[in-house]
Each structure stands twice: as C-alpha cells, then as structure tokens.
C-alpha cells in the first residue's frame, strides 16, 4: 500500500499472478439475489500438485473496475452457476 498525503491518495496494488477476479452471489446479503465482482487471493497449492485455490474476497469491484481487471490480465471465474 502506498499513501500520498500531499494530495491524499491511497493506492492498493493487486497483481494478476496473486489474485483471481471472481463473479459470484453476494454472501453478505444471503436473502438477496445480488451478484458481485471481487478480487480474491490465489492460494498456491502447487506443493501438493494441485491447482490454485480461491481465498476469501478482499475487495469488491464495480462492473467497470472488473472489466479493467480483465483487460489487465486477471483470470476470472464465474461462480454464479449461470
């Protein structure tokens, strides 16, 4: 994380090799039929000869932010079952 106090700017850095872009049902509101985009950590399982696993959401994104992440090279997963 980088903070610039001259013009109050906070920048978080997420790299495609460390995070998945996930489209899923919003578990924060179990009774609503809402879908959300999130960035979730990749959990490296190569030491067990398995594919990476998906961690818990760390950042919720708008549709436009999700599209920017796709264009930036993030792998994305649709977990909505649609």
N, CA, C and O atoms as a printed pandas DataFrame, in Angstrom:
     atom_number atom_name residue_name chain_id  residue_number  x_coord  y_coord  z_coord
0              1         N          UNK        A               1    0.844   -1.165    0.000
1              2        CA          UNK        A               1    0.000    0.000    0.000
2              3         C          UNK        A               1    0.885    1.221    0.000
3              4         O          UNK        A               1    1.930    1.250    0.650
4              5         N          UNK        A               2    0.462    2.221   -0.729
5              6        CA          UNK        A               2    1.205    3.476   -0.819
6              7         C          UNK        A               2    0.250    4.625   -0.500
7              8         O          UNK        A               2   -0.843    4.683   -1.063
8              9         N          UNK        A               3    0.638    5.536    0.388
9             10        CA          UNK        A               3   -0.190    6.686    0.734
10            11         C          UNK        A               3    0.563    7.963    0.403
11            12         O          UNK        A               3    1.696    8.157    0.843
12            13         N          UNK        A               4   -0.068    8.831   -0.373
13            14        CA          UNK        A               4    0.488   10.127   -0.715
14            15         C          UNK        A               4   -0.349   11.177   -0.003
15            16         O          UNK        A               4   -1.496   11.409   -0.385
16            17         N          UNK        A               5    0.202   11.819    1.026
17            18        CA          UNK        A               5   -0.555   12.793    1.807
18            19         C          UNK        A               5   -0.550   14.195    1.203
19            20         O          UNK        A               5   -1.251   15.075    1.703
20            21         N          UNK        A               6    0.215   14.423    0.150
21            22        CA          UNK        A               6    0.213   15.742   -0.468
22            23         C          UNK        A               6   -1.119   16.025   -1.153
23            24         O          UNK        A               6   -1.635   17.140   -1.069
24            25         N          UNK        A               7   -1.665   15.048   -1.813
25            26        CA          UNK        A               7   -2.960   15.203   -2.480
26            27         C          UNK        A               7   -3.886   14.061   -2.064
27            28         O          UNK        A               7   -4.721   13.624   -2.855
28            29         N          UNK        A               8   -3.748   13.585   -0.857
29            30        CA          UNK        A               8   -4.495   12.493   -0.270
30            31         C          UNK        A               8   -4.902   11.440   -1.292
31            32         O          UNK        A               8   -5.996   11.467   -1.856
32            33         N          UNK        A               9   -3.995   10.532   -1.501
33            34        CA          UNK        A               9   -4.208    9.441   -2.448
34            35         C          UNK        A               9   -3.753    8.151   -1.799
35            36         O          UNK        A               9   -2.653    8.071   -1.252
36            37         N          UNK        A              10   -4.615    7.130   -1.863
37            38        CA          UNK        A              10   -4.270    5.807   -1.355
38            39         C          UNK        A              10   -4.341    4.846   -2.537
39            40         O          UNK        A              10   -5.356    4.788   -3.231
40            41         N          UNK        A              11   -3.276    4.097   -2.767
41            42        CA          UNK        A              11   -3.214    3.184   -3.901
42            43         C          UNK        A              11   -2.958    1.776   -3.377
43            44         O          UNK        A              11   -2.001    1.544   -2.638
44            45         N          UNK        A              12   -3.818    0.842   -3.762
45            46        CA          UNK        A              12   -3.631   -0.563   -3.437
46            47         C          UNK        A              12   -3.190   -1.265   -4.710
47            48         O          UNK        A              12   -3.713   -0.974   -5.786
48            49         N          UNK        A              13   -2.243   -2.178   -4.607
49            50        CA          UNK        A              13   -1.736   -2.889   -5.771
50            51         C          UNK        A              13   -2.122   -4.362   -5.693
51            52         O          UNK        A              13   -1.842   -5.045   -4.708
52            53         N          UNK        A              14   -2.772   -4.833   -6.754
53            54        CA          UNK        A              14   -3.152   -6.238   -6.873
54            55         C          UNK        A              14   -2.574   -6.750   -8.184
55            56         O          UNK        A              14   -2.770   -6.127   -9.228
56            57         N          UNK        A              15   -1.869   -7.871   -8.146
57            58        CA          UNK        A              15   -1.234   -8.424   -9.339
58            59         C          UNK        A              15   -1.984   -9.671   -9.807
59            60         O          UNK        A              15   -2.402  -10.493   -8.991
60            61         N          UNK        A              16   -2.154   -9.809  -11.127
61            62        CA          UNK        A              16   -2.894  -10.958  -11.667
62            63         C          UNK        A              16   -2.342  -12.314  -11.213
63            64         O          UNK        A              16   -3.098  -13.276  -11.086
64            65         N          UNK        A              17   -1.057  -12.394  -10.975
65            66        CA          UNK        A              17   -0.500  -13.698  -10.564
66            67         C          UNK        A              17   -0.847  -14.046   -9.110
67            68         O          UNK        A              17   -0.695  -15.196   -8.699
68            69         N          UNK        A              18   -1.313  -13.055   -8.328
69            70        CA          UNK        A              18   -1.617  -13.286   -6.916
70            71         C          UNK        A              18   -3.104  -13.279   -6.572
71            72         O          UNK        A              18   -3.488  -13.641   -5.459
72            73         N          UNK        A              19   -3.950  -12.863   -7.537
73            74        CA          UNK        A              19   -5.379  -12.729   -7.253
74            75         C          UNK        A              19   -6.227  -13.247   -8.408
75            76         O          UNK        A              19   -5.824  -13.188   -9.570
76            77         N          UNK        A              20   -7.413  -13.758   -8.065
77            78        CA          UNK        A              20   -8.436  -14.118   -9.037
78            79         C          UNK        A              20   -9.506  -13.033   -9.026
79            80         O          UNK        A              20   -9.776  -12.434   -7.986
80            81         N          UNK        A              21  -10.104  -12.784  -10.165
81            82        CA          UNK        A              21  -11.287  -11.943  -10.275
82            83         C          UNK        A              21  -12.485  -12.895  -10.262
83            84         O          UNK        A              21  -12.580  -13.781  -11.111
84            85         N          UNK        A              22  -13.385  -12.718   -9.318
85            86        CA          UNK        A              22  -14.492  -13.655   -9.118
86            87         C          UNK        A              22  -15.827  -12.944   -9.294
87            88         O          UNK        A              22  -16.025  -11.847   -8.771
88            89         N          UNK        A              23  -16.755  -13.576  -10.039
89            90        CA          UNK        A              23  -18.134  -13.106  -10.137
90            91         C          UNK        A              23  -18.986  -14.132   -9.414
91            92         O          UNK        A              23  -19.028  -15.297   -9.810
92            93         N          UNK        A              24  -19.670  -13.706   -8.346
93            94        CA          UNK        A              24  -20.378  -14.673   -7.503
94            95         C          UNK        A              24  -21.598  -14.040   -6.843
95            96         O          UNK        A              24  -21.784  -12.824   -6.883
96            97         N          UNK        A              25  -22.417  -14.882   -6.240
97            98        CA          UNK        A              25  -23.525  -14.395   -5.429
98            99         C          UNK        A              25  -22.943  -13.650   -4.230
99           100         O          UNK        A              25  -21.925  -14.058   -3.671
100          101         N          UNK        A              26  -23.585  -12.572   -3.845
101          102        CA          UNK        A              26  -23.106  -11.747   -2.736
102          103         C          UNK        A              26  -23.502  -12.386   -1.411
103          104         O          UNK        A              26  -24.660  -12.300   -1.003
104          105         N          UNK        A              27  -22.556  -13.020   -0.742
105          106        CA          UNK        A              27  -22.819  -13.709    0.523
106          107         C          UNK        A              27  -23.084  -12.756    1.686
107          108         O          UNK        A              27  -23.531  -13.186    2.749
108          109         N          UNK        A              28  -22.813  -11.474    1.492
109          110        CA          UNK        A              28  -23.072  -10.509    2.569
110          111         C          UNK        A              28  -24.567  -10.323    2.791
111          112         O          UNK        A              28  -24.998   -9.936    3.878
112          113         N          UNK        A              29  -25.363  -10.604    1.743
113          114        CA          UNK        A              29  -26.810  -10.450    1.803
114          115         C          UNK        A              29  -27.452  -11.744    1.312
115          116         O          UNK        A              29  -27.875  -11.822    0.159
116          117         N          UNK        A              30  -27.531  -12.759    2.171
117          118        CA          UNK        A              30  -27.963  -14.091    1.735
118          119         C          UNK        A              30  -29.394  -14.152    1.181
119          120         O          UNK        A              30  -29.697  -15.048    0.394
120          121         N          UNK        A              31  -30.272  -13.232    1.566
121          122        CA          UNK        A              31  -31.658  -13.276    1.097
122          123         C          UNK        A              31  -31.875  -12.498   -0.191
123          124         O          UNK        A              31  -32.962  -12.540   -0.768
124          125         N          UNK        A              32  -30.856  -11.792   -0.642
125          126        CA          UNK        A              32  -30.967  -11.015   -1.878
126          127         C          UNK        A              32  -30.319  -11.790   -3.029
127          128         O          UNK        A              32  -29.409  -12.594   -2.828
128          129         N          UNK        A              33  -30.811  -11.525   -4.225
129          130        CA          UNK        A              33  -30.253  -12.197   -5.400
130          131         C          UNK        A              33  -29.279  -11.245   -6.091
131          132         O          UNK        A              33  -29.478  -10.862   -7.243
132          133         N          UNK        A              34  -28.222  -10.870   -5.366
133          134        CA          UNK        A              34  -27.245   -9.925   -5.891
134          135         C          UNK        A              34  -25.981  -10.659   -6.316
135          136         O          UNK        A              34  -25.559  -11.619   -5.672
136          137         N          UNK        A              35  -25.383  -10.192   -7.410
137          138        CA          UNK        A              35  -24.114  -10.731   -7.900
138          139         C          UNK        A              35  -23.062   -9.645   -7.759
139          140         O          UNK        A              35  -23.359   -8.466   -7.951
140          141         N          UNK        A              36  -21.836  -10.028   -7.428
141          142        CA          UNK        A              36  -20.761   -9.057   -7.241
142          143         C          UNK        A              36  -19.458   -9.565   -7.863
143          144         O          UNK        A              36  -19.247  -10.766   -8.034
144          145         N          UNK        A              37  -18.594   -8.601   -8.195
145          146        CA          UNK        A              37  -17.232   -8.887   -8.618
146          147         C          UNK        A              37  -16.323   -8.649   -7.430
147          148         O          UNK        A              37  -16.461   -7.644   -6.732
148          149         N          UNK        A              38  -15.392   -9.568   -7.191
149          150        CA          UNK        A              38  -14.427   -9.407   -6.101
150          151         C          UNK        A              38  -13.040   -9.837   -6.566
151          152         O          UNK        A              38  -12.887  -10.597   -7.523
152          153         N          UNK        A              39  -12.046   -9.331   -5.865
153          154        CA          UNK        A              39  -10.686   -9.854   -6.025
154          155         C          UNK        A              39  -10.418  -10.752   -4.830
155          156         O          UNK        A              39  -10.607  -10.354   -3.681
156          157         N          UNK        A              40   -9.974  -11.971   -5.117
157          158        CA          UNK        A              40   -9.712  -12.971   -4.093
158          159         C          UNK        A              40   -8.287  -13.492   -4.257
159          160         O          UNK        A              40   -7.831  -13.695   -5.382
160          161         N          UNK        A              41   -7.580  -13.709   -3.154
161          162        CA          UNK        A              41   -6.214  -14.221   -3.269
162          163         C          UNK        A              41   -6.173  -15.613   -3.898
163          164         O          UNK        A              41   -7.067  -16.437   -3.704
164          165         N          UNK        A              42   -5.101  -15.845   -4.659
165          166        CA          UNK        A              42   -4.807  -17.187   -5.163
166          167         C          UNK        A              42   -4.036  -17.902   -4.059
167          168         O          UNK        A              42   -3.046  -17.378   -3.548
168          169         N          UNK        A              43   -4.482  -19.081   -3.697
169          170        CA          UNK        A              43   -3.780  -19.885   -2.701
170          171         C          UNK        A              43   -2.995  -20.943   -3.461
171          172         O          UNK        A              43   -3.574  -21.836   -4.080
172          173         N          UNK        A              44   -1.686  -20.836   -3.409
173          174        CA          UNK        A              44   -0.798  -21.732   -4.154
174          175         C          UNK        A              44   -0.847  -23.133   -3.560
175          176         O          UNK        A              44   -0.506  -23.333   -2.394
176          177         N          UNK        A              45   -1.269  -24.092   -4.360
177          178        CA          UNK        A              45   -1.336  -25.489   -3.936
178          179         C          UNK        A              45   -0.391  -26.364   -4.747
179          180         O          UNK        A              45   -0.496  -27.590   -4.723
180          181         N          UNK        A              46    0.541  -25.725   -5.471
181          182        CA          UNK        A              46    1.451  -26.476   -6.332
182          183         C          UNK        A              46    2.326  -27.445   -5.542
183          184         O          UNK        A              46    2.751  -28.472   -6.072
184          185         N          UNK        A              47    2.592  -27.128   -4.293
185          186        CA          UNK        A              47    3.412  -28.032   -3.477
186          187         C          UNK        A              47    2.717  -29.365   -3.246
187          188         O          UNK        A              47    3.364  -30.347   -2.882
188          189         N          UNK        A              48    1.390  -29.408   -3.457
189          190        CA          UNK        A              48    0.643  -30.667   -3.348
190          191         C          UNK        A              48    0.242  -31.193   -4.729
191          192         O          UNK        A              48   -0.497  -32.171   -4.840
192          193         N          UNK        A              49    0.743  -30.527   -5.786
193          194        CA          UNK        A              49    0.431  -30.956   -7.137
194          195         C          UNK        A              49   -0.989  -30.618   -7.562
195          196         O          UNK        A              49   -1.543  -31.276   -8.443
196          197         N          UNK        A              50   -1.591  -29.592   -6.943
197          198        CA          UNK        A              50   -2.971  -29.204   -7.243
198          199         C          UNK        A              50   -3.020  -27.800   -7.837
199          200         O          UNK        A              50   -2.057  -27.039   -7.761
200          201         N          UNK        A              51   -4.172  -27.479   -8.430
201          202        CA          UNK        A              51   -4.405  -26.125   -8.946
202          203         C          UNK        A              51   -4.543  -25.148   -7.778
203          204         O          UNK        A              51   -4.819  -25.542   -6.645
204          205         N          UNK        A              52   -4.343  -23.862   -8.085
205          206        CA          UNK        A              52   -4.529  -22.829   -7.072
206          207         C          UNK        A              52   -5.970  -22.850   -6.574
207          208         O          UNK        A              52   -6.891  -23.170   -7.325
208          209         N          UNK        A              53   -6.156  -22.504   -5.297
209          210        CA          UNK        A              53   -7.487  -22.376   -4.721
210          211         C          UNK        A              53   -7.825  -20.897   -4.565
211          212         O          UNK        A              53   -6.942  -20.040   -4.605
212          213         N          UNK        A              54   -9.118  -20.608   -4.386
213          214        CA          UNK        A              54   -9.599  -19.237   -4.258
214          215         C          UNK        A              54   -9.794  -18.896   -2.786
215          216         O          UNK        A              54  -10.483  -19.611   -2.059
216          217         N          UNK        A              55   -9.171  -17.780   -2.349
217          218        CA          UNK        A              55   -9.332  -17.304   -0.985
218          219         C          UNK        A              55  -10.580  -16.447   -0.833
219          220         O          UNK        A              55  -11.361  -16.305   -1.774
220          221         N          UNK        A              56  -10.764  -15.881    0.345
221          222        CA          UNK        A              56  -11.912  -15.026    0.652
222          223         C          UNK        A              56  -11.772  -13.677   -0.060
223          224         O          UNK        A              56  -10.653  -13.225   -0.300
224          225         N          UNK        A              57  -12.897  -13.026   -0.402
225          226        CA          UNK        A              57  -12.836  -11.715   -1.064
226          227         C          UNK        A              57  -12.100  -10.684   -0.213
227          228         O          UNK        A              57  -12.282  -10.613    1.002
228          229         N          UNK        A              58  -11.266   -9.890   -0.879
229          230        CA          UNK        A              58  -10.572   -8.808   -0.182
230          231         C          UNK        A              58  -10.987   -7.438   -0.701
231          232         O          UNK        A              58  -10.748   -6.423   -0.048
232          233         N          UNK        A              59  -11.616   -7.411   -1.895
233          234        CA          UNK        A              59  -12.020   -6.138   -2.476
234          235         C          UNK        A              59  -13.224   -6.363   -3.384
235          236         O          UNK        A              59  -13.215   -7.261   -4.226
236          237         N          UNK        A              60  -14.260   -5.545   -3.209
237          238        CA          UNK        A              60  -15.448   -5.598   -4.061
238          239         C          UNK        A              60  -15.308   -4.556   -5.157
239          240         O          UNK        A              60  -14.865   -3.436   -4.905
240          241         N          UNK        A              61  -15.692   -4.932   -6.391
241          242        CA          UNK        A              61  -15.481   -4.075   -7.555
242          243         C          UNK        A              61  -16.786   -3.759   -8.282
243          244         O          UNK        A              61  -17.747   -4.527   -8.227
244          245         N          UNK        A              62  -16.799   -2.611   -8.966
245          246        CA          UNK        A              62  -17.903   -2.272   -9.858
246          247         C          UNK        A              62  -17.716   -3.042  -11.164
247          248         O          UNK        A              62  -16.674   -3.657  -11.388
248          249         N          UNK        A              63  -18.734   -3.002  -12.023
249          250        CA          UNK        A              63  -18.630   -3.647  -13.340
250          251         C          UNK        A              63  -17.467   -3.066  -14.139
251          252         O          UNK        A              63  -16.719   -3.806  -14.779
252          253         N          UNK        A              64  -17.313   -1.734  -14.103
253          254        CA          UNK        A              64  -16.251   -1.073  -14.860
254          255         C          UNK        A              64  -14.872   -1.472  -14.325
255          256         O          UNK        A              64  -13.947   -1.702  -15.104
256          257         N          UNK        A              65  -14.736   -1.553  -13.023
257          258        CA          UNK        A              65  -13.459   -1.968  -12.429
258          259         C          UNK        A              65  -13.140   -3.415  -12.785
259          260         O          UNK        A              65  -11.986   -3.752  -13.050
260          261         N          UNK        A              66  -14.161   -4.270  -12.790
261          262        CA          UNK        A              66  -13.959   -5.683  -13.160
262          263         C          UNK        A              66  -13.501   -5.789  -14.613
263          264         O          UNK        A              66  -12.611   -6.582  -14.920
264          265         N          UNK        A              67  -14.099   -4.999  -15.513
265          266        CA          UNK        A              67  -13.693   -5.010  -16.916
266          267         C          UNK        A              67  -12.240   -4.557  -17.061
267          268         O          UNK        A              67  -11.490   -5.124  -17.855
268          269         N          UNK        A              68  -11.844   -3.544  -16.300
269          270        CA          UNK        A              68  -10.456   -3.069  -16.343
270          271         C          UNK        A              68   -9.507   -4.168  -15.874
271          272         O          UNK        A              68   -8.425   -4.334  -16.436
272          273         N          UNK        A              69   -9.908   -4.925  -14.840
273          274        CA          UNK        A              69   -9.068   -6.026  -14.342
274          275         C          UNK        A              69   -8.945   -7.134  -15.384
275          276         O          UNK        A              69   -7.867   -7.703  -15.558
276          277         N          UNK        A              70  -10.034   -7.443  -16.074
277          278        CA          UNK        A              70   -9.981   -8.451  -17.144
278          279         C          UNK        A              70   -8.977   -8.028  -18.213
279          280         O          UNK        A              70   -8.144   -8.821  -18.652
280          281         N          UNK        A              71   -9.075   -6.751  -18.625
281          282        CA          UNK        A              71   -8.171   -6.242  -19.651
282          283         C          UNK        A              71   -6.725   -6.226  -19.166
283          284         O          UNK        A              71   -5.798   -6.311  -19.973
284          285         N          UNK        A              72   -6.527   -6.118  -17.853
285          286        CA          UNK        A              72   -5.182   -6.098  -17.282
286          287         C          UNK        A              72   -4.596   -7.498  -17.128
287          288         O          UNK        A              72   -3.436   -7.641  -16.742
288          289         N          UNK        A              73   -5.391   -8.544  -17.428
289          290        CA          UNK        A              73   -4.852   -9.902  -17.412
290          291         C          UNK        A              73   -5.235  -10.768  -16.227
291          292         O          UNK        A              73   -4.672  -11.848  -16.052
292          293         N          UNK        A              74   -6.182  -10.321  -15.405
293          294        CA          UNK        A              74   -6.619  -11.158  -14.287
294          295         C          UNK        A              74   -7.438  -12.338  -14.800
295          296         O          UNK        A              74   -8.292  -12.177  -15.672
296          297         N          UNK        A              75   -7.173  -13.531  -14.253
297          298        CA          UNK        A              75   -8.018  -14.690  -14.538
298          299         C          UNK        A              75   -9.317  -14.477  -13.808
299          300         O          UNK        A              75   -9.319  -14.041  -12.657
300          301         N          UNK        A              76  -10.441  -14.783  -14.468
301          302        CA          UNK        A              76  -11.708  -14.596  -13.785
302          303         C          UNK        A              76  -12.550  -15.851  -13.815
303          304         O          UNK        A              76  -12.478  -16.668  -14.733
304          305         N          UNK        A              77  -13.354  -15.970  -12.765
305          306        CA          UNK        A              77  -14.159  -17.168  -12.553
306          307         C          UNK        A              77  -15.596  -16.730  -12.272
307          308         O          UNK        A              77  -15.832  -15.849  -11.446
308          309         N          UNK        A              78  -16.552  -17.350  -12.966
309          310        CA          UNK        A              78  -17.975  -17.097  -12.711
310          311         C          UNK        A              78  -18.472  -18.212  -11.799
311          312         O          UNK        A              78  -18.572  -19.364  -12.220
312          313         N          UNK        A              79  -18.782  -17.873  -10.554
313          314        CA          UNK        A              79  -19.251  -18.872   -9.588
314          315         C          UNK        A              79  -20.762  -18.802   -9.383
315          316         O          UNK        A              79  -21.288  -19.383   -8.434
316          317         N          UNK        A              80  -21.464  -18.089  -10.275
317          318        CA          UNK        A              80  -22.907  -17.926  -10.099
318          319         C          UNK        A              80  -23.695  -19.142  -10.578
319          320         O          UNK        A              80  -24.862  -19.297  -10.220
320          321         N          UNK        A              81  -23.075  -20.005  -11.380
321          322        CA          UNK        A              81  -23.766  -21.186  -11.888
322          323         C          UNK        A              81  -24.674  -20.881  -13.067
323          324         O          UNK        A              81  -25.492  -21.715  -13.456
324          325         N          UNK        A              82  -24.536  -19.692  -13.638
325          326        CA          UNK        A              82  -25.379  -19.315  -14.789
326          327         C          UNK        A              82  -24.684  -19.626  -16.081
327          328         O          UNK        A              82  -25.236  -19.379  -17.153
